[in-house]
């Protein structure tokens, strides 16, 4: 059953990899933006 689960997760990852990559990159940009704002407020 572990092989089936691995294959199933691989299919899901293959279909959603582009979508997840966009979400992660946007989230990282958002975090960098807020970190920059906090640094500006401290100085």
C-alpha positions as CSV (number, residue, x, y, z in Angstrom):
1,X,0.0,0.0,0.0
2,X,3.0,2.3,0.6
3,X,3.8,2.1,-3.2
4,X,0.3,3.2,-4.0
5,X,0.4,6.0,-1.5
6,X,3.8,7.1,-3.0
7,X,2.4,7.0,-6.5
8,X,-0.7,8.9,-5.5
9,X,1.3,11.7,-3.7
10,X,3.5,11.9,-6.8
11,X,0.5,12.5,-9.0
12,X,-0.8,15.2,-6.7
13,X,2.6,16.8,-6.5
14,X,3.0,16.7,-10.2
15,X,-0.4,18.5,-10.8
16,X,0.0,21.0,-8.0
17,X,3.8,21.7,-8.1
18,X,3.4,24.8,-10.2
19,X,0.6,26.1,-8.1
20,X,2.4,25.4,-4.8
21,X,5.6,27.0,-6.2
22,X,3.6,30.2,-6.9
23,X,2.1,30.2,-3.4
24,X,5.5,29.7,-1.8
25,X,7.3,32.3,-3.8
26,X,4.5,34.8,-3.1
27,X,4.6,34.0,0.6
28,X,8.4,34.5,0.6
29,X,8.0,37.9,-1.1
30,X,5.4,38.8,1.4
31,X,7.7,37.9,4.3
32,X,10.6,39.9,2.8
33,X,8.3,42.9,2.4
34,X,7.2,42.8,6.1
35,X,10.8,42.2,7.3
36,X,11.8,45.3,5.3
37,X,9.0,47.3,6.9
38,X,10.0,46.3,10.4
39,X,13.6,47.2,9.7
40,X,12.6,50.6,8.4
41,X,10.4,51.2,11.5
42,X,13.2,50.4,13.9
43,X,15.7,52.8,12.3
